[in-house]
Amino acid sequence: MSHNSFGHLFRVTTFGESHGPALGCVVDGCPAGLKLSEADIQPFLDRRKPGQSRFTTQRREADAVKILSGVFEDASTGGQVTTGTPIALLIENTDQRSKDYAAIAAAYRPGHADYVYDAKYGVRDYRGGGRSSARETAARVAAGAVARKVVPGVSIRGALIQIGPHAIDRANWDWAEVDRNPFFCPDAKAAALFEGYLDGVRKSGSSVGAVIEIVAEGVPVGWGAPVYGKLDADLCAALMSINAVKGVEIGEGFSAAALSGEENADEMRMGNDGRPLFLSNHAGGILGGVSTGQPIVARFAVKPTSSILTPRRSLDRFGAEVEIVTKGRHDPCVGIRAVPVGEAMAAIVLADHFLRARGQQGETPAWPFAPPDATPLRGEAV
């Protein structure tokens, strides 16, 4: 199986299966000299790990990360710093219940990757889906914690803004609320509604989808390239690569189709600091594939979990028609735990583009607003 790596200068390769002994990743391209310890990574894994509420799978995993390589003791501080070599991160699986999947060893779950994996490779790991399981995303979250070290000054936050047909009221948006409820929801009233709604979904053995919004602030103007290295194209690819994601949009996204040119254009004026002041952000912080300096805003839609208790018609690998019920421990809304995963993938993309921008532009890219007869002004350091 190929294509297990993502990124260019900052490159992440993940490995492992849902019910294997462990999973993890190798992060290549991380600059040397950054402070990094397991304590820097673990809090992000703790946000993603299962079993933290009745609204997620009850699989109990500590998701304790181990750094196997790429760090060494800093003589001046006694702490660990990155060495510039590949950073290997390991997360052991400790609560597998593979017997739960014995009944579907030869059958394909409708809506799941079972059929296409078998058709492509001639073999599949039916225990939780193997590589197609959302368990793989733990490694991405660990890599994302490293990526955040590469882009100091950049804030990357995510929030769940819709479960099933129920969306938040954006007028109630409060980032502090995200850590006060089990849904990563920025609207306290919507979170209360989600609780009752998802209880009903969970008790019926069904599942629902969700929409997550990621906001990155502090990204300067100039990251990304205009044609095949677009920042938004890489960001969309990263978010779409998350298990169960079926749609991604930047800024207004699909809603932009309903706007006029006058409404959609982000008008500009000169700010008091001599830099452009945008009057809106329909573009989501990216124009022509290059960051504008505004907050980067992306949303992605997560489909309902395919593993449900309601009998569904399907086929087995021998072509026989069957009805399939998936027992075991599953998320009634896998989109909840996708919030820290989306943050991590955004961090990985931004770390990669930071290094690419630095390599192409240097530490201080040229600033366009300079007197006609003067040496071009220089912006702040990237």
C-alpha positions in Angstrom: 0.0 0.0 0.0 1.5 3.3 -1.1 0.8 7.0 -0.4 1.1 7.0 3.3 3.0 10.2 3.4 1.9 13.8 3.2 3.8 17.1 2.7 6.9 18.3 0.9 9.5 20.0 3.2 7.6 19.1 6.3 6.6 15.5 5.6 4.6 13.1 7.7 4.4 9.3 7.1 1.9 7.3 9.3 1.8 3.6 9.9 -0.2 1.0 11.8 -3.7 -0.5 12.0 -6.6 -0.1 14.3 -6.2 -3.5 15.9 -2.4 -4.0 15.3 0.1 -3.7 18.2 0.7 0.0 17.6 0.5 2.9 15.2 2.5 6.0 14.8 4.3 8.3 12.4 7.6 9.6 11.2 8.0 13.3 10.9 10.7 14.4 8.5 11.9 17.9 7.8 11.4 19.4 11.2 14.1 22.1 11.8 16.7 21.5 14.5 16.7 23.2 17.9 13.0 23.2 18.7 12.0 22.2 22.2 10.0 19.0 22.0 9.0 16.4 24.6 6.3 13.8 24.9 4.5 16.3 27.3 4.2 18.7 24.3 2.4 16.1 22.2 0.2 14.3 24.8 -2.4 17.0 25.4 -3.4 17.0 21.8 -3.8 13.2 21.8 -5.8 13.5 25.0 -8.3 15.7 23.2 -8.8 13.1 20.4 -8.6 9.8 22.4 -11.8 7.7 22.6 -13.9 6.9 25.6 -14.1 10.4 27.1 -17.9 10.7 27.0 -20.9 8.6 26.1 -21.0 10.3 22.7 -17.8 8.6 21.4 -16.7 5.0 21.1 -16.1 3.4 24.5 -12.9 1.8 23.3 -10.4 2.7 26.1 -7.0 3.7 24.8 -4.5 5.7 26.8 -3.0 7.0 23.5 0.3 7.5 25.3 2.9 8.7 22.8 6.6 7.7 22.8 9.3 9.7 21.0 11.7 7.1 19.5 14.1 9.4 17.6 14.8 12.9 16.4 15.4 14.6 19.8 18.4 15.0 22.0 19.3 16.7 25.3 20.0 20.4 25.1 23.1 21.1 27.1 22.0 24.6 28.0 18.6 23.8 29.4 18.7 20.0 30.1 15.5 19.6 28.0 15.1 17.8 24.7 15.3 19.6 21.4 14.8 18.4 17.8 18.0 17.4 16.0 16.8 17.9 12.4 16.6 14.1 11.9 13.4 12.1 11.4 11.1 12.2 14.5 9.5 8.8 15.1 6.4 8.7 17.3 4.8 5.5 18.6 1.3 5.0 20.1 0.5 1.5 21.4 -2.9 -0.1 21.0 -4.0 -1.6 24.3 -7.8 -2.1 24.1 -8.5 -4.0 20.9 -11.5 -6.3 20.7 -11.0 -8.0 17.4 -13.6 -10.7 18.1 -16.3 -8.0 17.6 -15.6 -8.1 13.9 -15.6 -11.8 13.3 -19.1 -11.8 11.9 -18.1 -9.4 9.1 -14.8 -10.9 8.2 -16.1 -11.9 4.7 -18.9 -9.2 4.4 -18.7 -5.6 3.3 -20.2 -2.8 5.4 -22.2 -0.5 3.2 -20.7 3.0 3.2 -17.4 1.7 4.4 -14.1 1.1 2.6 -14.3 -2.7 3.0 -15.3 -3.5 -0.6 -12.8 -1.2 -2.3 -9.9 -2.3 -0.2 -10.6 -6.0 -1.0 -11.1 -5.2 -4.7 -7.9 -3.2 -4.9 -5.5 -5.2 -2.7 -7.1 -8.7 -2.6 -6.8 -8.6 1.2 -8.2 -6.4 3.9 -7.9 -6.2 7.7 -11.5 -6.5 8.8 -10.6 -5.8 12.4 -11.9 -2.3 12.8 -11.1 -1.5 9.2 -7.3 -1.6 9.5 -5.8 1.5 7.9 -9.3 2.8 7.0 -10.1 3.1 10.6 -10.3 6.5 12.3 -7.8 5.1 14.8 -5.1 6.0 12.2 -5.8 9.7 12.9 -4.1 9.5 16.3 -0.8 9.5 14.5 -1.8 12.6 12.6 -2.6 14.4 15.8 0.8 13.5 17.2 2.5 14.8 14.0 0.3 18.0 14.2 1.7 18.7 17.7 5.2 18.7 16.2 4.0 20.9 13.3 2.7 23.5 15.8 6.3 23.9 17.1 7.4 24.9 13.6 5.0 27.8 13.2 5.2 29.8 16.5 2.8 32.7 16.5 0.2 30.9 14.5 -3.0 29.9 16.3 -4.9 26.9 15.0 -8.3 26.2 16.5 -11.2 23.9 15.5 -14.9 23.7 16.4 -17.8 21.5 15.6 -20.5 23.7 14.1 -23.2 21.1 13.0 -24.4 17.6 14.0 -26.9 16.0 11.7 -29.4 18.8 10.6 -28.7 20.9 13.7 -26.3 23.8 13.3 -24.9 26.4 15.8 -26.0 30.0 16.0 -22.9 31.9 14.9 -24.0 34.8 17.0 -23.3 32.7 20.1 -19.8 31.8 19.0 -17.4 31.6 22.0 -14.1 29.9 21.6 -13.8 29.3 25.4 -17.0 27.2 25.2 -15.2 24.6 23.0 -13.4 23.1 26.0 -16.5 23.1 28.2 -18.6 20.5 26.4 -17.9 17.1 24.9 -18.6 18.2 21.3 -15.9 20.9 20.9 -18.9 23.2 20.2 -18.5 27.0 20.4 -22.3 27.6 21.1 -23.5 26.5 24.6 -27.1 26.4 23.5 -26.4 24.2 20.5 -24.2 21.9 22.6 -27.2 21.3 24.9 -29.3 20.5 21.9 -26.6 18.1 20.5 -26.6 16.2 23.8 -30.3 15.2 23.7 -30.2 14.6 19.9 -27.1 12.4 19.9 -28.4 10.4 22.9 -31.3 9.3 20.8 -29.0 8.5 17.9 -26.7 6.5 20.1 -29.5 4.5 21.8 -30.9 3.5 18.5 -27.6 2.2 17.3 -27.4 4.6 14.4 -25.0 7.4 13.5 -25.0 11.0 12.1 -22.5 13.3 10.3 -21.1 16.6 11.3 -19.4 19.8 10.1 -16.2 21.1 11.6 -14.6 24.6 11.1 -10.9 25.2 11.4 -9.5 28.7 11.9 -5.8 29.6 11.6 -4.8 33.0 12.8 -1.4 34.7 12.6 -0.5 33.4 9.2 1.3 36.2 7.4 0.7 37.2 3.8 2.7 35.2 1.2 2.4 31.5 2.1 1.4 29.3 -0.8 2.1 29.3 -4.5 -0.2 30.4 -7.3 -0.5 27.3 -9.5 0.1 23.8 -8.2 1.3 24.7 -4.8 -1.8 26.6 -3.7 -2.2 26.8 0.1 -5.9 26.2 -0.1 -5.4 23.2 -2.4 -3.0 21.6 0.0 -5.3 22.4 2.9 -8.3 20.9 1.2 -6.2 17.7 0.3 -5.2 17.4 3.9 -8.7 17.7 5.3 -10.2 15.5 2.7 -7.7 12.8 3.5 -9.2 12.5 7.0 -11.3 9.3 7.3 -15.0 9.8 6.6 -14.6 13.4 5.2 -16.8 14.0 2.1 -16.6 17.7 1.6 -14.2 20.6 2.2 -14.6 24.4 1.6 -12.5 27.5 2.2 -14.1 30.8 3.3 -17.6 31.1 1.9 -17.0 27.9 -0.1 -20.1 26.7 -1.8 -22.1 29.6 -0.5 -20.0 31.9 -2.7 -22.0 30.6 -5.7 -25.0 32.5 -4.3 -23.2 35.8 -3.9 -22.7 38.6 -6.4 -19.3 40.0 -7.3 -20.0 43.0 -5.1 -20.9 40.9 -2.1 -18.1 38.4 -2.5 -15.2 40.8 -3.0 -13.1 41.4 0.1 -12.7 45.2 -0.2 -9.5 46.8 1.1 -8.4 50.0 2.8 -5.1 51.1 4.2 -4.8 50.3 7.9 -3.2 52.6 10.5 -0.1 50.4 10.4 0.5 51.0 6.7 -0.7 47.5 5.8 -3.9 46.5 4.0 -7.1 46.3 6.0 -9.6 43.8 4.6 -13.3 44.8 5.2 -14.5 41.1 5.0 -13.1 37.6 4.6 -15.2 35.8 2.1 -12.0 34.3 0.6 -11.1 32.6 3.9 -7.7 34.1 4.1 -6.4 32.8 0.8 -6.4 34.5 -2.7 -4.8 32.9 -5.7 -3.5 30.1 -3.6 -1.5 32.5 -1.4 -2.3 33.6 2.2 -3.6 37.2 2.6 -2.7 37.7 6.2 -6.3 37.3 7.3 -7.6 34.3 9.3 -7.6 31.2 7.3 -11.0 29.5 7.5 -11.8 26.0 6.3 -14.8 23.7 6.9 -15.2 20.0 6.3 -18.1 17.6 6.4 -17.9 14.2 8.0 -20.3 11.5 6.9 -22.2 9.3 9.4 -20.2 6.3 10.8 -20.8 3.2 8.6 -20.7 0.8 11.5 -24.3 0.7 12.8 -26.7 -1.8 14.4 -29.5 -1.4 11.8 -29.4 -4.3 9.3 -28.2 -3.2 5.9 -28.2 -5.1 2.6 -24.8 -5.9 1.2 -22.6 -8.6 -0.3 -19.8 -10.8 1.0 -16.5 -11.4 -0.8 -18.0 -14.5 -2.5 -20.8 -12.5 -4.1 -23.6 -13.7 -1.9 -26.3 -11.3 -0.8 -26.3 -10.7 2.9 -27.7 -8.4 5.6 -25.0 -6.9 7.9 -25.1 -5.6 11.4 -21.9 -4.1 12.9 -21.4 -4.8 16.6 -18.7 -3.4 18.7 -17.7 0.0 20.0 -18.3 2.8 17.5 -18.7 6.6 17.5 -22.4 7.7 16.9 -20.8 10.8 15.4 -17.2 10.4 14.4 -17.1 14.1 13.5 -16.7 15.0 17.2 -13.2 13.6 17.5 -12.4 14.9 14.0 -12.0 18.4 15.5 -8.4 17.9 16.8 -7.6 15.8 13.7 -8.6 18.8 11.5 -6.5 21.1 13.6 -3.5 18.7 13.2 -3.8 18.4 9.5 -4.0 22.2 9.1 -0.9 22.6 11.3 1.0 20.1 9.1 0.1 22.0 6.0 1.0 25.4 7.5 4.4 24.0 8.8 5.1 22.8 5.3 4.2 26.1 3.7 6.1 28.0 6.2 9.3 26.2 5.3 8.6 26.5 1.6 8.0 30.2 2.0 11.2 30.7 3.9 13.1 28.7 1.3 11.7 30.8 -1.5 11.5 34.3 0.1 14.0 34.2 3.0 13.1 35.4 6.4 11.6 38.8 5.4 9.7 38.7 2.1 9.4 42.0 0.2 6.6 44.3 1.1 4.8 45.8 -1.9 3.9 49.3 -0.5 7.1 51.3 -1.1 7.7 54.8 -2.6 8.4 54.5 -6.3 12.0 55.8 -5.9 12.8 53.9 -2.8 14.3 50.5 -2.1 11.4 48.1 -1.5 10.3 47.9 2.1 10.7 44.7 4.0 7.9 43.1 6.0 8.1 41.5 9.3 9.9 38.2 9.6 7.9 35.2 8.5 
